[in-house]
Amino acid sequence: MEMIYLDNAATTRVDDAVALAVNEVFLESYGNASSLHDVGQEAKRHLEGSREKIAAYFGCEPKEITFTSGGTESNNLAIRGLAKANPEKKHIVTSVIEH
């Protein structure tokens, strides 16, 4: 019987081409993109190249693209940004299902 995966809200199988590209970067450009040494600068070039491609896809500036560590940090950033942009609004309503 063929398995049907229905938990795509949690995670999704990575496309083979994406997995190969990411694996190449993991093996060759594994440095800290904030470091000044060559391996770090190579990682930074990959990171900034990705930022530029994503910005071009969405029709925005690269400086408008923010990378986070995951869903929780992303949600926190979005909620805090909305709260800061609307200081007259005194309440934020959320629930445990938000992440």
Chimera marker file (.cmm) of the C-alpha trace (Angstrom):
<marker_set name="trace">
<marker id="1" x="0.000" y="0.000" z="0.000" r="1" g="1" b="0" radius="0.5"/>
<marker id="2" x="1.364" y="3.410" z="-0.935" r="1" g="1" b="0" radius="0.5"/>
<marker id="3" x="1.786" y="5.831" z="1.953" r="1" g="1" b="0" radius="0.5"/>
<marker id="4" x="0.035" y="9.201" z="1.716" r="1" g="1" b="0" radius="0.5"/>
<marker id="5" x="1.746" y="11.861" z="3.824" r="1" g="1" b="0" radius="0.5"/>
<marker id="6" x="-0.734" y="14.336" z="5.340" r="1" g="1" b="0" radius="0.5"/>
<marker id="7" x="1.426" y="16.299" z="7.798" r="1" g="1" b="0" radius="0.5"/>
<marker id="8" x="2.688" y="18.941" z="5.369" r="1" g="1" b="0" radius="0.5"/>
<marker id="9" x="1.763" y="21.708" z="7.805" r="1" g="1" b="0" radius="0.5"/>
<marker id="10" x="4.616" y="20.477" z="10.029" r="1" g="1" b="0" radius="0.5"/>
<marker id="11" x="7.203" y="19.743" z="7.347" r="1" g="1" b="0" radius="0.5"/>
<marker id="12" x="7.351" y="18.765" z="3.712" r="1" g="1" b="0" radius="0.5"/>
<marker id="13" x="9.664" y="16.488" z="1.767" r="1" g="1" b="0" radius="0.5"/>
<marker id="14" x="12.420" y="18.518" z="0.157" r="1" g="1" b="0" radius="0.5"/>
<marker id="15" x="12.640" y="18.411" z="-3.621" r="1" g="1" b="0" radius="0.5"/>
<marker id="16" x="15.664" y="16.384" z="-4.785" r="1" g="1" b="0" radius="0.5"/>
<marker id="17" x="17.232" y="19.346" z="-6.645" r="1" g="1" b="0" radius="0.5"/>
<marker id="18" x="16.905" y="21.528" z="-3.543" r="1" g="1" b="0" radius="0.5"/>
<marker id="19" x="18.424" y="18.836" z="-1.326" r="1" g="1" b="0" radius="0.5"/>
<marker id="20" x="21.412" y="18.482" z="-3.671" r="1" g="1" b="0" radius="0.5"/>
<marker id="21" x="21.987" y="22.254" z="-3.816" r="1" g="1" b="0" radius="0.5"/>
<marker id="22" x="21.690" y="22.678" z="-0.047" r="1" g="1" b="0" radius="0.5"/>
<marker id="23" x="23.941" y="19.681" z="0.598" r="1" g="1" b="0" radius="0.5"/>
<marker id="24" x="26.632" y="21.177" z="-1.655" r="1" g="1" b="0" radius="0.5"/>
<marker id="25" x="26.544" y="24.422" z="0.320" r="1" g="1" b="0" radius="0.5"/>
<marker id="26" x="26.581" y="22.512" z="3.635" r="1" g="1" b="0" radius="0.5"/>
<marker id="27" x="29.722" y="20.659" z="2.552" r="1" g="1" b="0" radius="0.5"/>
<marker id="28" x="31.585" y="23.507" z="0.846" r="1" g="1" b="0" radius="0.5"/>
<marker id="29" x="30.439" y="26.774" z="2.460" r="1" g="1" b="0" radius="0.5"/>
<marker id="30" x="29.707" y="25.785" z="6.033" r="1" g="1" b="0" radius="0.5"/>
<marker id="31" x="31.226" y="28.859" z="7.688" r="1" g="1" b="0" radius="0.5"/>
<marker id="32" x="29.547" y="31.432" z="9.875" r="1" g="1" b="0" radius="0.5"/>
<marker id="33" x="28.326" y="34.145" z="7.494" r="1" g="1" b="0" radius="0.5"/>
<marker id="34" x="29.197" y="36.769" z="10.123" r="1" g="1" b="0" radius="0.5"/>
<marker id="35" x="32.857" y="35.722" z="10.257" r="1" g="1" b="0" radius="0.5"/>
<marker id="36" x="35.628" y="37.571" z="8.442" r="1" g="1" b="0" radius="0.5"/>
<marker id="37" x="37.630" y="34.487" z="7.394" r="1" g="1" b="0" radius="0.5"/>
<marker id="38" x="37.380" y="33.044" z="3.876" r="1" g="1" b="0" radius="0.5"/>
<marker id="39" x="34.980" y="30.210" z="4.743" r="1" g="1" b="0" radius="0.5"/>
<marker id="40" x="32.664" y="32.660" z="6.513" r="1" g="1" b="0" radius="0.5"/>
<marker id="41" x="32.768" y="35.108" z="3.617" r="1" g="1" b="0" radius="0.5"/>
<marker id="42" x="31.913" y="32.304" z="1.179" r="1" g="1" b="0" radius="0.5"/>
<marker id="43" x="28.888" y="31.453" z="3.331" r="1" g="1" b="0" radius="0.5"/>
<marker id="44" x="27.924" y="35.136" z="3.360" r="1" g="1" b="0" radius="0.5"/>
<marker id="45" x="28.070" y="35.260" z="-0.448" r="1" g="1" b="0" radius="0.5"/>
<marker id="46" x="25.649" y="32.319" z="-0.609" r="1" g="1" b="0" radius="0.5"/>
<marker id="47" x="23.348" y="33.917" z="1.963" r="1" g="1" b="0" radius="0.5"/>
<marker id="48" x="23.295" y="37.297" z="0.223" r="1" g="1" b="0" radius="0.5"/>
<marker id="49" x="22.845" y="35.642" z="-3.175" r="1" g="1" b="0" radius="0.5"/>
<marker id="50" x="19.813" y="33.824" z="-1.799" r="1" g="1" b="0" radius="0.5"/>
<marker id="51" x="18.476" y="37.072" z="-0.341" r="1" g="1" b="0" radius="0.5"/>
<marker id="52" x="18.791" y="38.748" z="-3.767" r="1" g="1" b="0" radius="0.5"/>
<marker id="53" x="17.044" y="35.871" z="-5.580" r="1" g="1" b="0" radius="0.5"/>
<marker id="54" x="14.172" y="35.832" z="-3.088" r="1" g="1" b="0" radius="0.5"/>
<marker id="55" x="13.804" y="39.618" z="-3.300" r="1" g="1" b="0" radius="0.5"/>
<marker id="56" x="13.732" y="39.471" z="-7.104" r="1" g="1" b="0" radius="0.5"/>
<marker id="57" x="11.069" y="36.757" z="-6.989" r="1" g="1" b="0" radius="0.5"/>
<marker id="58" x="8.846" y="38.852" z="-4.699" r="1" g="1" b="0" radius="0.5"/>
<marker id="59" x="9.643" y="42.148" z="-6.428" r="1" g="1" b="0" radius="0.5"/>
<marker id="60" x="11.170" y="43.821" z="-3.396" r="1" g="1" b="0" radius="0.5"/>
<marker id="61" x="14.553" y="45.032" z="-2.198" r="1" g="1" b="0" radius="0.5"/>
<marker id="62" x="17.033" y="42.537" z="-0.675" r="1" g="1" b="0" radius="0.5"/>
<marker id="63" x="17.102" y="44.631" z="2.525" r="1" g="1" b="0" radius="0.5"/>
<marker id="64" x="13.403" y="43.786" z="2.961" r="1" g="1" b="0" radius="0.5"/>
<marker id="65" x="14.160" y="40.049" z="3.267" r="1" g="1" b="0" radius="0.5"/>
<marker id="66" x="14.801" y="38.801" z="6.809" r="1" g="1" b="0" radius="0.5"/>
<marker id="67" x="15.988" y="35.287" z="7.590" r="1" g="1" b="0" radius="0.5"/>
<marker id="68" x="14.990" y="33.798" z="10.953" r="1" g="1" b="0" radius="0.5"/>
<marker id="69" x="15.742" y="30.563" z="12.773" r="1" g="1" b="0" radius="0.5"/>
<marker id="70" x="12.203" y="29.211" z="12.395" r="1" g="1" b="0" radius="0.5"/>
<marker id="71" x="8.469" y="29.650" z="12.827" r="1" g="1" b="0" radius="0.5"/>
<marker id="72" x="8.484" y="30.819" z="16.430" r="1" g="1" b="0" radius="0.5"/>
<marker id="73" x="11.007" y="33.589" z="15.802" r="1" g="1" b="0" radius="0.5"/>
<marker id="74" x="9.179" y="34.586" z="12.614" r="1" g="1" b="0" radius="0.5"/>
<marker id="75" x="5.822" y="34.824" z="14.377" r="1" g="1" b="0" radius="0.5"/>
<marker id="76" x="7.386" y="36.793" z="17.237" r="1" g="1" b="0" radius="0.5"/>
<marker id="77" x="8.990" y="39.238" z="14.805" r="1" g="1" b="0" radius="0.5"/>
<marker id="78" x="5.720" y="39.703" z="12.905" r="1" g="1" b="0" radius="0.5"/>
<marker id="79" x="3.606" y="40.216" z="16.038" r="1" g="1" b="0" radius="0.5"/>
<marker id="80" x="6.080" y="42.653" z="17.587" r="1" g="1" b="0" radius="0.5"/>
<marker id="81" x="6.357" y="44.533" z="14.293" r="1" g="1" b="0" radius="0.5"/>
<marker id="82" x="2.595" y="44.914" z="14.043" r="1" g="1" b="0" radius="0.5"/>
<marker id="83" x="2.400" y="46.032" z="17.679" r="1" g="1" b="0" radius="0.5"/>
<marker id="84" x="5.128" y="48.632" z="17.153" r="1" g="1" b="0" radius="0.5"/>
<marker id="85" x="3.489" y="49.889" z="13.956" r="1" g="1" b="0" radius="0.5"/>
<marker id="86" x="0.144" y="50.282" z="15.761" r="1" g="1" b="0" radius="0.5"/>
<marker id="87" x="0.953" y="51.710" z="19.218" r="1" g="1" b="0" radius="0.5"/>
<marker id="88" x="-2.640" y="52.902" z="19.695" r="1" g="1" b="0" radius="0.5"/>
<marker id="89" x="-3.772" y="49.269" z="19.743" r="1" g="1" b="0" radius="0.5"/>
<marker id="90" x="-3.319" y="48.053" z="23.320" r="1" g="1" b="0" radius="0.5"/>
<marker id="91" x="-4.004" y="44.310" z="23.006" r="1" g="1" b="0" radius="0.5"/>
<marker id="92" x="-2.540" y="41.398" z="21.098" r="1" g="1" b="0" radius="0.5"/>
<marker id="93" x="-4.755" y="38.325" z="20.928" r="1" g="1" b="0" radius="0.5"/>
<marker id="94" x="-3.094" y="35.019" z="20.153" r="1" g="1" b="0" radius="0.5"/>
<marker id="95" x="-3.395" y="31.356" z="21.105" r="1" g="1" b="0" radius="0.5"/>
<marker id="96" x="-1.292" y="28.228" z="21.501" r="1" g="1" b="0" radius="0.5"/>
<marker id="97" x="-2.109" y="27.189" z="17.939" r="1" g="1" b="0" radius="0.5"/>
<marker id="98" x="-0.177" y="30.165" z="16.576" r="1" g="1" b="0" radius="0.5"/>
<marker id="99" x="3.003" y="28.143" z="17.008" r="1" g="1" b="0" radius="0.5"/>
<link id1="1" id2="2" r="1" g="1" b="0" radius="0.2"/>
<link id1="2" id2="3" r="1" g="1" b="0" radius="0.2"/>
<link id1="3" id2="4" r="1" g="1" b="0" radius="0.2"/>
<link id1="4" id2="5" r="1" g="1" b="0" radius="0.2"/>
<link id1="5" id2="6" r="1" g="1" b="0" radius="0.2"/>
<link id1="6" id2="7" r="1" g="1" b="0" radius="0.2"/>
<link id1="7" id2="8" r="1" g="1" b="0" radius="0.2"/>
<link id1="8" id2="9" r="1" g="1" b="0" radius="0.2"/>
<link id1="9" id2="10" r="1" g="1" b="0" radius="0.2"/>
<link id1="10" id2="11" r="1" g="1" b="0" radius="0.2"/>
<link id1="11" id2="12" r="1" g="1" b="0" radius="0.2"/>
<link id1="12" id2="13" r="1" g="1" b="0" radius="0.2"/>
<link id1="13" id2="14" r="1" g="1" b="0" radius="0.2"/>
<link id1="14" id2="15" r="1" g="1" b="0" radius="0.2"/>
<link id1="15" id2="16" r="1" g="1" b="0" radius="0.2"/>
<link id1="16" id2="17" r="1" g="1" b="0" radius="0.2"/>
<link id1="17" id2="18" r="1" g="1" b="0" radius="0.2"/>
<link id1="18" id2="19" r="1" g="1" b="0" radius="0.2"/>
<link id1="19" id2="20" r="1" g="1" b="0" radius="0.2"/>
<link id1="20" id2="21" r="1" g="1" b="0" radius="0.2"/>
<link id1="21" id2="22" r="1" g="1" b="0" radius="0.2"/>
<link id1="22" id2="23" r="1" g="1" b="0" radius="0.2"/>
<link id1="23" id2="24" r="1" g="1" b="0" radius="0.2"/>
<link id1="24" id2="25" r="1" g="1" b="0" radius="0.2"/>
<link id1="25" id2="26" r="1" g="1" b="0" radius="0.2"/>
<link id1="26" id2="27" r="1" g="1" b="0" radius="0.2"/>
<link id1="27" id2="28" r="1" g="1" b="0" radius="0.2"/>
<link id1="28" id2="29" r="1" g="1" b="0" radius="0.2"/>
<link id1="29" id2="30" r="1" g="1" b="0" radius="0.2"/>
<link id1="30" id2="31" r="1" g="1" b="0" radius="0.2"/>
<link id1="31" id2="32" r="1" g="1" b="0" radius="0.2"/>
<link id1="32" id2="33" r="1" g="1" b="0" radius="0.2"/>
<link id1="33" id2="34" r="1" g="1" b="0" radius="0.2"/>
<link id1="34" id2="35" r="1" g="1" b="0" radius="0.2"/>
<link id1="35" id2="36" r="1" g="1" b="0" radius="0.2"/>
<link id1="36" id2="37" r="1" g="1" b="0" radius="0.2"/>
<link id1="37" id2="38" r="1" g="1" b="0" radius="0.2"/>
<link id1="38" id2="39" r="1" g="1" b="0" radius="0.2"/>
<link id1="39" id2="40" r="1" g="1" b="0" radius="0.2"/>
<link id1="40" id2="41" r="1" g="1" b="0" radius="0.2"/>
<link id1="41" id2="42" r="1" g="1" b="0" radius="0.2"/>
<link id1="42" id2="43" r="1" g="1" b="0" radius="0.2"/>
<link id1="43" id2="44" r="1" g="1" b="0" radius="0.2"/>
<link id1="44" id2="45" r="1" g="1" b="0" radius="0.2"/>
<link id1="45" id2="46" r="1" g="1" b="0" radius="0.2"/>
<link id1="46" id2="47" r="1" g="1" b="0" radius="0.2"/>
<link id1="47" id2="48" r="1" g="1" b="0" radius="0.2"/>
<link id1="48" id2="49" r="1" g="1" b="0" radius="0.2"/>
<link id1="49" id2="50" r="1" g="1" b="0" radius="0.2"/>
<link id1="50" id2="51" r="1" g="1" b="0" radius="0.2"/>
<link id1="51" id2="52" r="1" g="1" b="0" radius="0.2"/>
<link id1="52" id2="53" r="1" g="1" b="0" radius="0.2"/>
<link id1="53" id2="54" r="1" g="1" b="0" radius="0.2"/>
<link id1="54" id2="55" r="1" g="1" b="0" radius="0.2"/>
<link id1="55" id2="56" r="1" g="1" b="0" radius="0.2"/>
<link id1="56" id2="57" r="1" g="1" b="0" radius="0.2"/>
<link id1="57" id2="58" r="1" g="1" b="0" radius="0.2"/>
<link id1="58" id2="59" r="1" g="1" b="0" radius="0.2"/>
<link id1="59" id2="60" r="1" g="1" b="0" radius="0.2"/>
<link id1="60" id2="61" r="1" g="1" b="0" radius="0.2"/>
<link id1="61" id2="62" r="1" g="1" b="0" radius="0.2"/>
<link id1="62" id2="63" r="1" g="1" b="0" radius="0.2"/>
<link id1="63" id2="64" r="1" g="1" b="0" radius="0.2"/>
<link id1="64" id2="65" r="1" g="1" b="0" radius="0.2"/>
<link id1="65" id2="66" r="1" g="1" b="0" radius="0.2"/>
<link id1="66" id2="67" r="1" g="1" b="0" radius="0.2"/>
<link id1="67" id2="68" r="1" g="1" b="0" radius="0.2"/>
<link id1="68" id2="69" r="1" g="1" b="0" radius="0.2"/>
<link id1="69" id2="70" r="1" g="1" b="0" radius="0.2"/>
<link id1="70" id2="71" r="1" g="1" b="0" radius="0.2"/>
<link id1="71" id2="72" r="1" g="1" b="0" radius="0.2"/>
<link id1="72" id2="73" r="1" g="1" b="0" radius="0.2"/>
<link id1="73" id2="74" r="1" g="1" b="0" radius="0.2"/>
<link id1="74" id2="75" r="1" g="1" b="0" radius="0.2"/>
<link id1="75" id2="76" r="1" g="1" b="0" radius="0.2"/>
<link id1="76" id2="77" r="1" g="1" b="0" radius="0.2"/>
<link id1="77" id2="78" r="1" g="1" b="0" radius="0.2"/>
<link id1="78" id2="79" r="1" g="1" b="0" radius="0.2"/>
<link id1="79" id2="80" r="1" g="1" b="0" radius="0.2"/>
<link id1="80" id2="81" r="1" g="1" b="0" radius="0.2"/>
<link id1="81" id2="82" r="1" g="1" b="0" radius="0.2"/>
<link id1="82" id2="83" r="1" g="1" b="0" radius="0.2"/>
<link id1="83" id2="84" r="1" g="1" b="0" radius="0.2"/>
<link id1="84" id2="85" r="1" g="1" b="0" radius="0.2"/>
<link id1="85" id2="86" r="1" g="1" b="0" radius="0.2"/>
<link id1="86" id2="87" r="1" g="1" b="0" radius="0.2"/>
<link id1="87" id2="88" r="1" g="1" b="0" radius="0.2"/>
<link id1="88" id2="89" r="1" g="1" b="0" radius="0.2"/>
<link id1="89" id2="90" r="1" g="1" b="0" radius="0.2"/>
<link id1="90" id2="91" r="1" g="1" b="0" radius="0.2"/>
<link id1="91" id2="92" r="1" g="1" b="0" radius="0.2"/>
<link id1="92" id2="93" r="1" g="1" b="0" radius="0.2"/>
<link id1="93" id2="94" r="1" g="1" b="0" radius="0.2"/>
<link id1="94" id2="95" r="1" g="1" b="0" radius="0.2"/>
<link id1="95" id2="96" r="1" g="1" b="0" radius="0.2"/>
<link id1="96" id2="97" r="1" g="1" b="0" radius="0.2"/>
<link id1="97" id2="98" r="1" g="1" b="0" radius="0.2"/>
<link id1="98" id2="99" r="1" g="1" b="0" radius="0.2"/>
</marker_set>
